[in-house]
């Protein structure tokens, strides 16, 4: 019996022992094997161990319309810092913008209005002018959340972050039904170490960041006094925003020179960093959002885009080259 004639369940079992390099080489043997190896079920186990492949910690697939093999390719670029940078939008006045990414629509707040921009599915570029503008606010829009309706509701509890000007924890859990504070999170915050961003990854796990330069992971099922894990910004900079891929990756935005850092939760050190502006121009990364292929970062005067869908080429790569634009520098990825 030939390899291609084996029952599918036997083939799946054999392929489960192969790594991504071996699967990539096997797919080049013939068209029949290529069609079988390209199936998402073959790559699912491998994709769970990579960064930002769209497979969350509970097994949910966030991007089912993109083949997993393609996402594993892009995950290598995220890990290695291979990207192409562009600046889709600029504005003259310094602002505190905020971003939300909802499928193929990117929402961007600028002063008192929110613009909605279409993202093209293939190029992921969006039009220079928004197709919709939401205005009417008297002050600047600092935070917003898009929903499918006009009703924004919460569950039985929520978490607030304060400026920590007093000697108590800046994180508090509130019960909506009782309108009362349930408990405080953490006891190791220094005075003034306020919280600037909170991200829930599940109903019981959340990530926080702020002025004390730490990213912290909290589990509401455990003791509220100590966080489960924490990662420290190496240059002692305030962290304005964070986002996770729902599995292994965290992206954070720092207060100086538009620095975006990528973290692997399984490591204590920073994995990659991208400097989006340089001296003497310096701006915090006020907000960032990403999908499987792009990262968008909002600074004081511009919106930056990092495209990680680069094709691999066989050239020499230097360990510190990811601090600059890598549109022509890529690593060998064995696909």
C-alpha positions in Angstrom: 0.0 0.0 0.0 1.3 3.4 -0.9 1.5 6.3 1.6 -1.3 8.2 -0.2 -3.5 5.1 -0.1 -3.5 4.8 3.7 -6.9 5.6 5.5 -7.3 9.2 6.4 -7.3 8.6 10.2 -4.0 6.7 9.9 -2.5 9.6 7.8 -3.7 12.2 10.4 -2.0 10.1 13.1 1.3 9.9 11.2 1.3 13.7 10.4 0.6 14.6 14.0 4.3 13.6 14.7 5.7 16.1 12.1 6.8 19.6 12.8 5.9 22.6 10.5 9.1 22.3 8.5 8.5 18.6 7.7 4.9 19.3 6.8 6.0 22.0 4.4 8.4 19.7 2.7 5.9 16.8 2.5 3.4 19.1 0.8 5.8 19.5 -2.1 6.0 15.7 -2.9 2.9 15.6 -5.2 -0.4 17.3 -5.7 -2.4 14.6 -4.0 -0.4 14.8 -0.8 -0.3 18.6 -1.0 -4.1 18.7 -1.0 -4.3 16.5 2.1 -1.5 18.3 4.0 -3.1 21.7 3.3 -6.1 20.8 5.4 -6.7 22.8 8.6 -7.0 19.7 10.7 -3.4 18.8 9.9 -2.1 22.2 11.0 -4.3 22.8 14.0 -2.1 21.1 16.6 1.0 23.0 15.3 -0.9 26.3 15.1 -1.8 26.2 18.8 1.9 26.4 19.7 2.6 29.4 17.5 1.9 33.1 18.0 -1.2 34.8 16.7 -2.5 32.0 14.5 -6.1 32.7 15.6 -6.4 29.5 17.7 -7.3 30.7 21.3 -6.5 28.9 24.5 -9.9 27.1 24.5 -9.5 25.9 20.9 -11.7 28.6 19.2 -10.7 29.5 15.7 -10.9 33.3 15.4 -10.1 33.5 11.6 -11.7 30.4 10.1 -11.8 32.0 6.6 -7.9 31.9 6.5 -6.2 28.5 5.9 -4.2 27.5 9.0 -1.1 26.8 6.9 -1.0 30.4 5.8 -1.4 31.6 9.3 1.5 29.5 10.5 3.6 31.1 7.8 2.7 34.5 9.0 3.2 33.5 12.6 6.9 32.9 11.7 7.1 36.5 10.6 5.5 37.7 13.8 8.0 35.7 15.8 11.0 36.8 13.7 10.1 40.5 13.3 9.6 40.3 9.5 7.2 43.0 8.4 6.6 45.9 6.0 5.7 49.3 7.6 3.5 52.0 6.2 1.7 55.1 7.5 -1.8 55.1 6.1 -3.0 58.3 7.9 -1.4 61.4 9.3 -2.9 64.5 11.0 -1.4 67.8 12.0 -2.7 68.2 15.6 -1.4 66.0 18.4 -4.3 63.8 19.6 -4.9 60.9 21.9 -6.5 58.5 19.4 -8.1 55.2 20.1 -8.6 52.2 17.8 -11.0 49.3 17.4 -10.8 46.6 14.7 -14.0 44.9 13.8 -13.5 42.4 10.9 -12.8 44.5 7.8 -13.6 47.8 9.5 -11.2 49.9 11.5 -12.6 52.6 13.8 -10.3 55.5 14.7 -11.1 58.3 17.1 -9.7 61.7 16.3 -10.6 64.5 18.8 -14.4 64.5 19.2 -15.3 62.2 16.3 -14.9 58.6 15.3 -14.2 57.6 11.7 -14.9 54.2 10.2 -12.6 52.9 7.5 -13.0 49.9 5.2 -10.1 47.4 5.0 -9.7 45.6 1.7 -9.7 41.9 2.3 -6.7 41.1 0.1 -4.4 44.1 0.5 -5.6 45.1 4.0 -5.3 48.7 2.9 -8.0 51.2 3.7 -9.3 54.3 2.1 -7.9 57.7 3.0 -11.3 59.1 3.9 -13.7 57.3 6.3 -17.0 56.0 4.9 -18.8 57.0 8.1 -18.1 59.6 10.7 -19.6 59.5 14.2 -19.6 62.9 15.9 -21.5 65.0 18.4 -19.2 64.7 21.4 -18.3 67.9 23.2 -15.0 66.6 24.3 -12.3 64.3 22.9 -13.2 60.6 22.6 -10.7 58.6 24.6 -12.3 55.2 24.7 -15.1 53.5 22.7 -16.4 50.0 22.0 -18.3 49.1 18.8 -21.4 46.9 19.1 -24.0 45.5 16.7 -26.6 47.6 18.4 -26.9 50.8 20.4 -27.1 48.9 23.7 -23.9 48.3 25.6 -24.4 46.0 28.6 -22.2 44.3 31.2 -22.3 41.1 33.1 -22.6 40.5 36.8 -19.2 42.1 37.5 -16.6 44.3 36.0 -13.1 45.7 36.8 -12.0 49.3 37.1 -8.5 50.8 37.1 -7.7 53.9 38.9 -4.7 56.3 39.2 -3.5 54.8 42.4 -2.9 58.2 44.0 -3.7 56.7 47.4 -2.0 53.7 49.0 -4.5 51.1 47.8 -4.7 48.9 44.8 -5.7 50.6 41.5 -7.7 47.5 40.5 -11.2 46.9 41.9 -13.8 44.3 41.1 -17.4 45.5 41.2 -20.6 43.6 41.5 -23.2 45.1 39.2 -26.3 43.7 40.9 -25.2 44.9 44.4 -23.5 48.0 43.2 -20.6 47.2 45.6 -16.9 46.6 45.4 -16.1 42.9 45.8 -12.4 43.1 46.3 -9.1 44.8 45.3 -6.5 43.1 43.1 -2.9 43.2 44.0 -0.9 44.6 46.9 2.5 45.4 45.3 1.6 48.6 43.4 3.6 51.7 44.2 2.0 55.1 44.7 1.0 56.6 41.4 1.2 53.3 39.5 -2.2 53.7 37.9 -3.7 51.3 35.4 -4.1 52.5 31.7 -5.5 49.4 30.0 -7.4 46.3 30.9 -8.0 43.3 28.6 -10.2 40.3 29.5 -9.0 37.1 27.8 -11.7 35.0 29.5 -14.4 35.6 32.1 -11.9 34.9 34.9 -8.5 36.0 33.4 -7.5 39.6 32.6 -4.3 41.5 31.7 -3.5 45.0 32.9 -0.8 47.6 32.2 0.0 51.1 33.3 2.5 53.5 34.8 4.5 51.0 36.8 5.9 49.4 33.5 4.5 45.9 34.2 2.0 43.7 32.3 0.2 41.6 34.8 -2.0 38.5 34.4 -4.7 38.1 37.0 -7.0 35.1 37.7 -10.1 35.9 39.5 -10.4 32.4 40.8 -7.2 32.6 42.8 -6.0 34.9 45.5 -6.6 38.6 44.7 -3.4 39.7 46.4 -0.9 38.4 43.8 -1.0 38.2 40.0 -0.3 34.9 38.2 2.4 36.3 36.0 4.0 39.6 35.1 6.3 41.0 32.4 8.4 44.1 32.8 9.0 46.8 30.2 12.8 46.7 29.9 13.3 50.5 29.4 11.1 51.5 32.4 8.5 53.1 30.2 4.8 53.5 30.9 2.6 51.0 29.0 -0.4 52.7 27.5 -2.1 49.7 25.8 -2.0 46.0 25.4 -3.8 43.3 23.4 -3.5 39.5 23.3 -4.1 36.9 20.6 -6.1 34.8 23.0 -3.3 32.3 23.4 0.4 33.0 23.6 1.1 36.5 22.4 0.8 39.9 24.0 1.4 43.2 22.2 2.1 46.4 24.2 2.5 50.0 23.4 5.1 52.1 25.3 5.2 55.8 26.1 8.4 56.8 24.3 9.3 56.8 20.5 6.3 54.7 19.5 7.7 51.4 20.7 5.6 48.3 20.2 6.7 45.2 21.9 5.7 41.6 21.2 5.8 39.1 24.1 5.5 35.4 24.3 3.7 34.5 27.5 5.9 31.5 27.9 9.0 33.7 28.2 9.9 36.4 30.6 11.9 38.6 28.1 10.5 40.7 25.3 10.4 38.7 22.0 10.5 41.6 19.5 10.2 45.4 19.4 9.4 47.9 16.7 10.2 51.6 17.0 7.7 53.6 15.0 9.1 57.1 15.5 12.5 58.4 16.3 14.3 61.2 18.2 13.5 64.0 18.4 10.0 63.0 17.4 8.5 61.0 20.3 5.0 59.8 20.9 3.3 57.1 23.1 1.5 54.3 21.4 -2.0 55.2 22.6 -3.7 52.2 21.2 -2.9 49.2 19.1 -4.9 46.4 17.5 -3.9 43.4 15.4 -5.3 40.5 13.4 -3.5 37.5 11.9 -1.6 39.6 9.3 -1.5 43.3 10.4 -0.8 45.4 13.4 -2.2 48.9 13.6 -0.8 51.4 16.1 -2.2 54.9 16.8 0.3 57.6 17.8 -0.1 61.3 18.5 0.0 62.4 14.8 -0.2 59.2 12.7 -1.6 55.7 12.3 1.1 53.1 11.6 0.5 49.8 9.9 2.8 46.7 10.1 2.2 44.0 7.5 3.5 40.6 8.4 2.5 38.8 5.1 6.0 38.8 3.7 7.2 36.0 1.4 10.3 34.3 2.7 13.6 34.8 0.9 17.0 33.2 1.5 19.1 36.2 2.7 21.3 36.8 5.7 19.5 38.3 8.7 21.0 40.3 11.6 19.6 39.9 15.2 19.0 43.6 15.7 17.7 44.5 12.2 14.0 44.4 13.4 14.4 47.8 14.9 14.1 49.3 11.4 11.8 48.8 8.4 12.2 45.2 7.2 10.3 45.4 3.9 13.4 44.0 2.1 14.8 41.8 5.0 13.3 38.5 5.6 14.3 35.2 7.2 14.2 31.7 5.6 11.0 30.0 6.7 11.0 26.6 5.0 7.7 26.8 3.2 
